[in-house]
Amino acid sequence: MKPSGYFLMTLLAFFVACSASAQGTAARAQTPASKDLTGIWHGYFITDGGDQYKLEFQIAQKKTTVTGVSYSYLDQRFYGKATMTGLFRSADGRFNIQELRTTEVRNMGGGGTCLMNYKFEVVVSGREVFLEGTYVGKQEDRKNPKNNGTWGDCGGGRVMLRRVEQSDFYVEPFLKDRPKRADDVATTPTKPPVTPKRNPATATPKPPARTTPTARVPARPKPKTTTTTPAP
């Protein structure tokens, strides 16, 4: 989702450098990570006029159906959240998803909002997985969705997202409780258990036993017996 107002600005050059690197080295591949799109995707979209916005997807895949939310934001002047639904064909890596309606909007510049319809290809570069493609927008009538515009009346542009583990926003419940993917486990280093070192036991020498001298009692001399003979 993006604002339909005229205020915009170019954001971080990091995303541009990341895009150039990914486009120069990326190759399409079928891996477990590229067949399951469930997770958090972070990147940007650039309008046909050259203005750049940050963009985040939180999505869950069930067979070929993908649902989730998108976050589009510039800075404190604009922020929007929208619900999404789409289809993913893992055989050729094609992924189409469109925003249904905005659920949260902050637009200090005034004006309306635009819903976006994305068309991606899944691209793998080393351990990184990207969604690269284009989008078209249509005017949204938040009070009466039946009066929404048609795709293309709100311009279009290019999109690039990368799978990440951390979100810039509140993580949706359907992602908080999800089991880990096989590639999550494979790329998480397992530390070997630390065995505490034990110092060899040192025998404590016993002090020599003290011998208590036995008291000797001096022998007492026997009294002499004197025999007295009476006089005749």
Backbone as CSV, one residue per row, in Angstrom:
resi,resn,N_x,N_y,N_z,CA_x,CA_y,CA_z,C_x,C_y,C_z
1,MET,0.845,-1.176,0.000,0.000,0.000,0.000,0.887,1.234,0.000
2,LYS,0.495,2.250,-0.768,1.267,3.483,-0.811,0.306,4.660,-0.816
3,PRO,0.784,5.869,-0.438,-0.090,7.030,-0.445,-0.309,7.506,-1.862
4,SER,-1.425,8.138,-2.085,-1.679,8.701,-3.395,-1.322,10.173,-3.438
5,GLY,-0.776,10.726,-2.320,-0.345,12.118,-2.292,0.918,12.325,-3.101
6,TYR,1.397,13.575,-3.145,2.546,13.904,-3.983,3.857,13.930,-3.212
7,PHE,3.818,13.861,-1.843,5.074,13.946,-1.093,5.741,12.579,-1.082
8,LEU,7.042,12.560,-1.372,7.822,11.327,-1.362,9.289,11.693,-1.209
9,MET,10.108,10.776,-0.848,11.549,11.027,-0.770,12.302,9.731,-0.963
10,THR,13.551,9.838,-1.343,14.394,8.661,-1.533,14.917,8.213,-0.187
11,LEU,14.894,6.896,0.069,15.332,6.387,1.363,16.746,5.836,1.291
12,LEU,17.034,4.884,2.131,18.389,4.405,2.343,19.034,3.863,1.083
13,ALA,20.298,4.259,0.851,21.023,3.761,-0.326,21.372,2.297,-0.162
14,PHE,21.260,1.800,1.064,21.557,0.382,1.302,20.693,-0.529,0.447
15,PHE,19.445,-0.202,0.332,18.547,-1.055,-0.426,18.899,-1.071,-1.903
16,VAL,19.360,0.085,-2.422,19.742,0.143,-3.825,20.957,-0.736,-4.069
17,ALA,21.946,-0.639,-3.158,23.143,-1.459,-3.300,22.801,-2.932,-3.187
18,CYS,21.888,-3.256,-2.272,21.473,-4.646,-2.096,20.802,-5.171,-3.353
19,SER,19.982,-4.327,-3.993,19.299,-4.735,-5.213,20.282,-4.990,-6.335
20,ALA,21.271,-4.090,-6.498,22.247,-4.249,-7.569,23.053,-5.512,-7.378
21,SER,23.417,-5.792,-6.114,24.189,-7.000,-5.838,23.382,-8.246,-6.133
22,ALA,22.100,-8.226,-5.726,21.252,-9.401,-5.930,21.011,-9.652,-7.407
23,GLN,20.793,-8.580,-8.198,20.509,-8.748,-9.609,21.736,-9.208,-10.372
24,GLY,22.929,-8.852,-9.856,24.148,-9.223,-10.567,24.563,-10.649,-10.317
25,THR,24.205,-11.210,-9.147,24.717,-12.530,-8.789,23.629,-13.572,-8.608
26,ALA,22.365,-13.151,-8.561,21.293,-14.088,-8.240,21.003,-15.014,-9.412
27,ALA,20.530,-16.189,-9.072,20.123,-17.161,-10.090,18.879,-17.865,-9.600
28,ARG,17.983,-18.193,-10.517,16.770,-18.904,-10.133,17.127,-20.337,-9.779
29,ALA,16.577,-20.805,-8.686,16.870,-22.169,-8.258,15.691,-22.693,-7.470
30,GLN,15.528,-24.000,-7.493,14.467,-24.638,-6.726,15.097,-25.280,-5.500
31,THR,14.903,-24.669,-4.360,15.419,-25.169,-3.099,14.270,-25.198,-2.108
32,PRO,14.414,-25.927,-0.987,13.345,-25.919,0.015,12.987,-24.513,0.472
33,ALA,13.996,-23.639,0.582,13.740,-22.277,1.049,12.916,-21.481,0.057
34,SER,13.047,-21.792,-1.247,12.327,-21.027,-2.264,10.963,-21.629,-2.582
35,LYS,10.647,-22.786,-2.034,9.352,-23.413,-2.289,8.333,-23.100,-1.201
36,ASP,8.801,-22.622,-0.063,7.901,-22.237,1.022,8.157,-20.769,1.330
37,LEU,7.191,-19.923,1.050,7.369,-18.484,1.213,6.981,-17.986,2.595
38,THR,6.534,-18.872,3.462,6.124,-18.451,4.803,7.274,-17.741,5.514
39,GLY,6.987,-16.567,6.059,8.016,-15.852,6.799,7.904,-14.350,6.643
40,ILE,9.018,-13.681,6.952,9.100,-12.223,6.919,9.991,-11.812,5.753
41,TRP,9.517,-10.861,4.981,10.252,-10.356,3.811,10.370,-8.847,3.937
42,HIS,11.582,-8.366,3.754,11.832,-6.934,3.980,12.569,-6.345,2.786
43,GLY,12.194,-5.134,2.387,12.871,-4.491,1.266,12.265,-3.144,0.948
44,TYR,11.937,-2.927,-0.316,11.456,-1.620,-0.739,10.693,-1.730,-2.052
45,PHE,9.963,-0.673,-2.383,9.422,-0.535,-3.737,9.753,0.868,-4.233
46,ILE,9.940,0.986,-5.529,10.261,2.258,-6.169,9.169,2.562,-7.188
47,THR,8.578,3.733,-7.082,7.508,4.114,-8.002,8.085,4.432,-9.381
48,ASP,7.210,4.497,-10.360,7.646,4.874,-11.709,8.295,6.251,-11.724
49,GLY,7.925,7.087,-10.766,8.512,8.422,-10.676,9.837,8.466,-9.950
50,GLY,10.302,7.304,-9.447,11.602,7.254,-8.786,11.572,7.409,-7.287
51,ASP,10.405,7.504,-6.677,10.311,7.625,-5.220,10.363,6.241,-4.578
52,GLN,10.978,6.177,-3.414,11.254,4.886,-2.779,10.620,4.801,-1.398
53,TYR,10.016,3.648,-1.119,9.392,3.364,0.170,9.919,2.042,0.710
54,LYS,9.955,1.935,2.023,10.239,0.647,2.642,8.982,-0.222,2.578
55,LEU,9.217,-1.530,2.513,8.094,-2.466,2.394,8.423,-3.747,3.147
56,GLU,7.451,-4.250,3.882,7.636,-5.528,4.586,6.400,-6.399,4.388
57,PHE,6.645,-7.676,4.111,5.582,-8.688,4.055,5.735,-9.617,5.245
58,GLN,4.606,-10.006,5.839,4.541,-11.149,6.746,3.488,-12.070,6.152
59,ILE,3.933,-13.234,5.664,3.022,-14.093,4.907,3.120,-15.538,5.372
60,ALA,2.039,-16.280,5.110,1.980,-17.711,5.416,1.473,-18.435,4.178
61,GLN,2.141,-19.523,3.840,1.771,-20.296,2.650,1.130,-21.613,3.059
62,LYS,0.034,-21.954,2.407,-0.617,-23.250,2.575,-0.897,-23.793,1.186
63,LYS,-0.104,-24.789,0.794,-0.117,-25.306,-0.573,0.210,-24.159,-1.531
64,THR,-0.725,-23.782,-2.400,-0.432,-22.703,-3.348,-0.994,-21.357,-2.899
65,THR,-1.754,-21.351,-1.809,-2.372,-20.110,-1.339,-1.464,-19.406,-0.339
66,VAL,-1.333,-18.103,-0.497,-0.511,-17.292,0.403,-1.364,-16.150,0.943
67,THR,-1.355,-15.974,2.251,-2.074,-14.866,2.880,-1.134,-14.148,3.831
68,GLY,-1.490,-12.921,4.191,-0.647,-12.192,5.126,-0.967,-10.719,5.168
69,VAL,0.036,-9.945,5.607,-0.110,-8.493,5.710,1.114,-7.827,5.101
70,SER,0.919,-6.585,4.674,2.030,-5.779,4.161,2.137,-4.505,4.988
71,TYR,3.372,-4.021,5.131,3.631,-2.737,5.779,4.387,-1.857,4.793
72,SER,3.815,-0.710,4.445,4.491,0.277,3.606,4.756,1.500,4.474
73,TYR,5.965,2.045,4.405,6.256,3.188,5.263,7.392,4.026,4.685
74,LEU,7.294,5.318,4.966,8.300,6.270,4.535,9.093,6.740,5.745
75,ASP,8.459,7.450,6.608,8.995,7.863,7.902,7.771,8.196,8.752
76,GLN,7.910,9.126,9.694,6.749,9.443,10.538,5.606,10.072,9.751
77,ARG,5.856,10.465,8.490,4.803,11.103,7.698,3.828,10.108,7.089
78,PHE,4.299,8.894,6.829,3.393,7.931,6.201,3.694,6.509,6.664
79,TYR,2.609,5.802,6.980,2.693,4.389,7.360,1.360,3.749,7.022
80,GLY,1.395,2.542,6.468,0.155,1.839,6.161,0.311,0.332,6.274
81,LYS,-0.745,-0.317,6.734,-0.783,-1.774,6.851,-1.999,-2.278,6.086
82,ALA,-1.816,-3.369,5.329,-2.922,-3.909,4.527,-2.926,-5.428,4.596
83,THR,-4.104,-6.021,4.459,-4.220,-7.478,4.346,-3.991,-7.879,2.891
84,MET,-3.530,-9.138,2.686,-3.182,-9.591,1.340,-3.599,-11.039,1.129
85,THR,-3.740,-11.412,-0.124,-3.931,-12.807,-0.502,-3.357,-13.004,-1.894
86,GLY,-2.879,-14.237,-2.160,-2.282,-14.483,-3.469,-2.021,-15.949,-3.720
87,LEU,-1.343,-16.238,-4.837,-1.031,-17.602,-5.265,0.449,-17.717,-5.594
88,PHE,1.015,-18.880,-5.261,2.422,-19.145,-5.553,2.538,-20.443,-6.333
89,ARG,3.243,-20.381,-7.473,3.499,-21.572,-8.281,4.964,-21.949,-8.086
90,SER,5.206,-22.947,-7.250,6.586,-23.324,-6.950,7.299,-23.926,-8.151
91,ALA,6.557,-24.464,-9.113,7.185,-25.099,-10.274,8.038,-24.113,-11.060
92,ASP,7.544,-22.886,-11.234,8.315,-21.894,-11.992,8.694,-20.672,-11.152
93,GLY,8.388,-20.710,-9.843,8.790,-19.613,-8.969,8.006,-18.333,-9.155
94,ARG,6.805,-18.404,-9.737,5.980,-17.213,-9.937,5.064,-17.001,-8.729
95,PHE,4.978,-15.767,-8.284,4.213,-15.449,-7.078,3.446,-14.147,-7.304
96,ASN,2.130,-14.236,-7.272,1.259,-13.060,-7.407,0.478,-12.864,-6.112
97,ILE,0.475,-11.650,-5.606,-0.270,-11.359,-4.381,-0.760,-9.917,-4.441
98,GLN,-1.977,-9.688,-3.926,-2.537,-8.343,-3.972,-3.117,-7.945,-2.625
99,GLU,-3.066,-6.659,-2.341,-3.631,-6.120,-1.111,-5.147,-6.011,-1.249
100,LEU,-5.844,-6.382,-0.181,-7.308,-6.368,-0.188,-7.870,-5.065,0.366
101,ARG,-7.350,-4.660,1.521,-7.807,-3.416,2.139,-6.794,-2.984,3.187
102,THR,-6.729,-1.689,3.437,-5.843,-1.185,4.479,-6.539,-1.309,5.833
103,THR,-5.759,-1.666,6.845,-6.299,-1.798,8.201,-5.759,-0.718,9.132
104,GLU,-4.610,-0.147,8.792,-4.029,0.944,9.577,-3.385,1.927,8.606
105,VAL,-3.592,3.212,8.841,-3.012,4.242,7.970,-2.637,5.468,8.803
106,ARG,-1.449,5.986,8.552,-1.078,7.310,9.062,-0.507,8.084,7.880
107,ASN,-1.161,9.158,7.487,-0.755,9.934,6.317,-0.815,11.415,6.669
108,MET,0.311,11.950,7.137,0.344,13.340,7.574,0.244,14.305,6.400
109,GLY,0.480,13.808,5.189,0.390,14.676,4.026,-1.006,14.769,3.456
110,GLY,-1.939,14.035,4.042,-3.299,14.040,3.532,-3.418,13.181,2.287
111,GLY,-4.559,13.208,1.665,-4.778,12.416,0.467,-5.250,11.017,0.796
112,GLY,-5.491,10.244,-0.246,-6.005,8.891,-0.069,-4.902,7.860,-0.059
113,THR,-5.293,6.619,-0.236,-4.343,5.506,-0.264,-4.565,4.679,-1.522
114,CYS,-3.550,3.903,-1.853,-3.614,3.015,-3.011,-3.337,1.588,-2.579
115,LEU,-4.114,0.650,-3.073,-3.821,-0.768,-2.898,-2.856,-1.195,-3.998
116,MET,-2.109,-2.276,-3.737,-1.078,-2.684,-4.680,-1.229,-4.148,-5.061
117,ASN,-0.933,-4.437,-6.304,-0.988,-5.788,-6.859,0.420,-6.147,-7.318
118,TYR,1.026,-7.174,-6.675,2.434,-7.506,-6.905,2.570,-8.759,-7.767
119,LYS,3.590,-8.749,-8.620,3.965,-9.934,-9.394,5.460,-10.163,-9.196
120,PHE,5.790,-11.341,-8.613,7.174,-11.626,-8.244,7.714,-12.865,-8.946
121,GLU,9.039,-12.928,-8.962,9.767,-14.158,-9.224,10.634,-14.424,-8.005
122,VAL,10.723,-15.696,-7.601,11.569,-16.072,-6.477,12.983,-16.277,-6.999
123,VAL,13.944,-15.581,-6.405,15.334,-15.636,-6.845,16.206,-16.039,-5.662
124,VAL,17.084,-17.015,-5.885,17.981,-17.499,-4.845,19.406,-17.098,-5.194
125,SER,20.100,-16.527,-4.233,21.506,-16.168,-4.398,22.259,-16.664,-3.176
126,GLY,22.972,-17.781,-3.337,23.636,-18.380,-2.183,22.612,-18.826,-1.169
127,ARG,22.721,-18.326,0.057,21.764,-18.659,1.114,20.618,-17.657,1.185
128,GLU,20.677,-16.613,0.376,19.649,-15.575,0.390,18.530,-15.913,-0.593
129,VAL,17.291,-15.553,-0.201,16.132,-15.735,-1.075,15.455,-14.376,-1.244
130,PHE,15.169,-14.020,-2.496,14.595,-12.719,-2.814,13.269,-12.870,-3.553
131,LEU,12.423,-11.858,-3.419,11.239,-11.686,-4.258,11.483,-10.436,-5.091
132,GLU,11.547,-10.598,-6.402,11.806,-9.470,-7.289,10.686,-9.371,-8.310
133,GLY,10.207,-8.151,-8.550,9.130,-8.014,-9.519,8.625,-6.602,-9.657
134,THR,7.350,-6.499,-10.003,6.711,-5.209,-10.266,5.374,-5.136,-9.539
135,TYR,4.805,-3.950,-9.542,3.474,-3.783,-8.954,2.700,-2.740,-9.751
136,VAL,1.380,-2.798,-9.637,0.489,-1.728,-10.100,-0.449,-1.396,-8.950
137,GLY,-0.904,-0.156,-8.903,-1.770,0.268,-7.809,-3.135,0.704,-8.295
138,LYS,-4.069,0.765,-7.337,-5.396,1.320,-7.637,-5.883,2.118,-6.436
139,GLN,-6.649,3.143,-6.710,-7.178,4.001,-5.659,-8.102,3.199,-4.739
140,GLU,-7.969,3.457,-3.426,-8.813,2.772,-2.443,-9.823,3.740,-1.846
141,ASP,-11.048,3.280,-1.749,-12.081,4.000,-1.005,-12.278,3.226,0.298
142,ARG,-11.692,3.712,1.371,-11.706,2.967,2.629,-13.103,2.877,3.223
143,LYS,-13.947,3.849,2.962,-15.304,3.826,3.509,-16.213,2.899,2.718
144,ASN,-15.994,2.818,1.420,-16.837,1.974,0.571,-15.959,1.283,-0.472
145,PRO,-15.433,0.080,-0.137,-14.523,-0.615,-1.058,-15.105,-0.866,-2.444
146,LYS,-16.431,-0.839,-2.570,-17.031,-1.051,-3.888,-16.652,0.064,-4.865
147,ASN,-16.222,1.186,-4.311,-15.843,2.322,-5.148,-14.338,2.385,-5.410
148,ASN,-13.629,1.301,-5.074,-12.195,1.285,-5.370,-11.967,1.476,-6.870
149,GLY,-10.777,1.974,-7.219,-10.452,2.193,-8.619,-10.102,0.896,-9.329
150,THR,-9.398,1.020,-10.438,-8.966,-0.149,-11.217,-7.450,-0.219,-11.200
151,TRP,-6.922,-1.428,-11.358,-5.479,-1.608,-11.312,-4.802,-0.777,-12.401
152,GLY,-3.842,0.010,-11.940,-3.102,0.866,-12.852,-3.430,2.334,-12.711
153,ASP,-4.581,2.667,-12.074,-4.928,4.088,-11.963,-4.140,4.803,-10.863
154,CYS,-3.331,4.028,-10.126,-2.500,4.621,-9.074,-1.024,4.352,-9.356
155,GLY,-0.688,4.222,-10.631,0.710,4.057,-11.008,1.236,2.657,-10.779
156,GLY,2.546,2.525,-10.826,3.204,1.232,-10.641,4.674,1.439,-10.347
157,GLY,5.424,0.341,-10.387,6.849,0.446,-10.106,7.485,-0.908,-9.908
158,ARG,8.683,-0.886,-9.303,9.474,-2.093,-9.080,9.530,-2.418,-7.588
159,VAL,9.697,-3.713,-7.281,9.723,-4.182,-5.889,10.863,-5.175,-5.711
160,MET,11.518,-5.104,-4.561,12.528,-6.104,-4.203,12.446,-6.375,-2.703
161,LEU,12.276,-7.656,-2.339,12.199,-8.068,-0.939,13.182,-9.198,-0.689
162,ARG,13.689,-9.258,0.530,14.606,-10.327,0.935,14.041,-11.009,2.172
163,ARG,14.168,-12.345,2.235,13.689,-13.065,3.424,14.591,-12.740,4.609
164,VAL,13.974,-12.367,5.725,14.706,-12.035,6.942,14.057,-12.757,8.119
165,GLU,14.722,-12.715,9.265,14.190,-13.367,10.461,13.528,-12.378,11.421
166,GLN,13.905,-11.104,11.345,13.383,-10.112,12.273,12.473,-9.128,11.548
167,SER,11.428,-8.687,12.241,10.486,-7.726,11.673,10.709,-6.344,12.275
168,ASP,10.367,-5.317,11.512,10.366,-3.954,12.037,9.063,-3.645,12.765
169,PHE,8.137,-4.601,12.762,6.818,-4.378,13.339,6.445,-5.548,14.252
170,TYR,5.218,-5.503,14.741,4.664,-6.603,15.530,4.575,-7.852,14.653
171,VAL,5.099,-8.964,15.154,5.047,-10.215,14.394,3.661,-10.830,14.541
172,GLU,3.042,-11.131,13.403,1.685,-11.673,13.407,1.635,-13.048,14.082
173,PRO,0.515,-13.376,14.745,0.404,-14.668,15.447,0.663,-15.869,14.549
174,PHE,0.277,-15.804,13.276,0.463,-16.966,12.413,1.944,-17.237,12.125
175,LEU,2.820,-16.279,12.437,4.260,-16.502,12.295,4.926,-16.810,13.624
176,LYS,4.360,-16.307,14.712,4.965,-16.545,16.023,5.002,-18.022,16.368
177,ASP,3.949,-18.745,16.025,3.823,-20.144,16.424,4.209,-21.118,15.321
178,ARG,4.769,-20.623,14.232,5.093,-21.519,13.115,6.294,-22.390,13.462
179,PRO,6.324,-23.648,12.993,7.506,-24.495,13.195,8.650,-23.986,12.345
180,LYS,9.869,-24.282,12.774,11.045,-23.851,12.023,11.124,-24.572,10.691
181,ARG,11.554,-23.835,9.651,11.776,-24.452,8.352,13.047,-25.284,8.399
182,ALA,13.166,-26.202,7.436,14.351,-27.054,7.371,15.607,-26.226,7.172
183,ASP,15.519,-25.155,6.360,16.705,-24.343,6.115,17.060,-23.497,7.323
184,ASP,16.063,-23.179,8.200,16.382,-22.494,9.441,17.279,-23.353,10.302
185,VAL,16.913,-24.644,10.414,17.676,-25.554,11.256,19.057,-25.778,10.676
186,ALA,19.121,-25.905,9.346,20.398,-26.206,8.708,21.384,-25.068,8.844
187,THR,20.897,-23.819,8.840,21.806,-22.686,8.879,22.099,-22.221,10.294
188,THR,21.466,-22.835,11.282,21.731,-22.461,12.663,22.832,-23.344,13.223
189,PRO,24.005,-22.768,13.522,25.102,-23.596,14.013,24.781,-24.201,15.364
190,THR,25.116,-25.445,15.502,24.885,-26.139,16.758,26.182,-26.176,17.544
191,LYS,26.165,-25.613,18.716,27.367,-25.577,19.528,27.527,-26.901,20.264
192,PRO,28.746,-27.477,20.237,28.954,-28.722,20.973,28.830,-28.472,22.465
193,PRO,28.364,-29.470,23.191,28.240,-29.273,24.635,29.594,-29.028,25.272
194,VAL,29.615,-28.144,26.227,30.863,-27.810,26.909,31.032,-28.736,28.097
195,THR,32.142,-29.473,28.084,32.443,-30.381,29.184,33.341,-29.662,30.175
196,PRO,32.876,-29.480,31.400,33.725,-28.764,32.359,34.987,-29.549,32.664
197,LYS,36.088,-28.817,32.760,37.360,-29.454,33.083,37.416,-29.756,34.569
198,ARG,37.863,-30.947,34.860,37.993,-31.339,36.261,39.467,-31.520,36.597
199,ASN,39.898,-30.861,37.627,41.282,-31.015,38.057,41.440,-32.359,38.752
200,PRO,42.567,-33.051,38.494,42.770,-34.348,39.150,42.777,-34.201,40.660
201,ALA,42.143,-35.154,41.278,42.070,-35.102,42.739,43.460,-35.280,43.346
202,THR,43.805,-34.444,44.280,45.106,-34.508,44.949,44.894,-35.061,46.345
203,ALA,45.604,-36.152,46.619,45.459,-36.773,47.936,46.060,-35.866,48.993
204,THR,45.302,-35.604,50.006,45.785,-34.767,51.105,46.530,-35.654,52.091
205,PRO,47.832,-35.379,52.267,48.599,-36.253,53.180,48.055,-36.161,54.593
206,LYS,47.946,-37.317,55.194,47.467,-37.348,56.568,48.618,-37.006,57.507
207,PRO,48.346,-36.210,58.515,49.422,-35.897,59.475,49.784,-37.152,60.253
208,PRO,51.067,-37.265,60.601,51.477,-38.467,61.355,50.718,-38.569,62.673
209,ALA,50.364,-39.793,62.987,49.611,-40.015,64.227,50.484,-39.697,65.425
210,ARG,49.887,-38.996,66.320,50.625,-38.663,67.538,50.557,-39.832,68.532
211,THR,51.696,-40.184,69.050,51.734,-41.270,70.047,51.835,-40.653,71.426
212,THR,50.927,-41.004,72.251,50.925,-40.467,73.627,51.820,-41.344,74.502
213,PRO,52.878,-40.762,75.023,53.790,-41.592,75.853,53.057,-42.161,77.064
214,THR,53.360,-43.402,77.353,52.724,-44.066,78.499,53.469,-43.694,79.772
215,ALA,52.750,-43.174,80.736,53.385,-42.759,81.996,53.834,-43.984,82.781
216,ARG,55.036,-43.928,83.145,55.582,-45.042,83.931,55.578,-44.672,85.416
217,VAL,55.033,-45.555,86.217,54.976,-45.327,87.672,56.216,-45.943,88.286
218,PRO,57.027,-45.161,89.019,58.250,-45.743,89.615,57.887,-46.832,90.620
219,ALA,58.687,-47.871,90.592,58.428,-48.991,91.515,58.735,-48.570,92.942
220,ARG,57.869,-48.949,93.841,58.067,-48.629,95.253,58.858,-49.756,95.916
221,PRO,59.898,-49.394,96.691,60.685,-50.461,97.359,59.848,-51.143,98.430
222,LYS,60.044,-52.462,98.523,59.299,-53.214,99.531,59.852,-52.897,100.912
223,PRO,58.993,-52.731,101.903,59.493,-52.447,103.276,60.245,-53.665,103.848
224,LYS,61.357,-53.383,104.586,62.149,-54.461,105.189,61.459,-54.946,106.458
225,THR,61.452,-56.267,106.616,60.823,-56.867,107.811,61.920,-57.212,108.819
226,THR,61.826,-56.677,110.057,62.851,-56.919,111.103,62.262,-57.862,112.150
227,THR,62.995,-58.952,112.402,62.527,-59.932,113.398,63.257,-59.674,114.702
228,THR,62.533,-59.450,115.775,63.137,-59.162,117.094,63.033,-60.409,117.964
229,THR,64.219,-60.859,118.507,64.247,-62.049,119.379,64.208,-61.579,120.819
230,PRO,63.270,-62.020,121.585,63.178,-61.583,122.999,64.341,-62.136,123.821
231,ALA,64.783,-61.407,124.823,65.894,-61.845,125.690,65.415,-62.971,126.583
232,PRO,66.390,-63.891,126.933,65.998,-64.998,127.824,65.822,-64.484,129.243
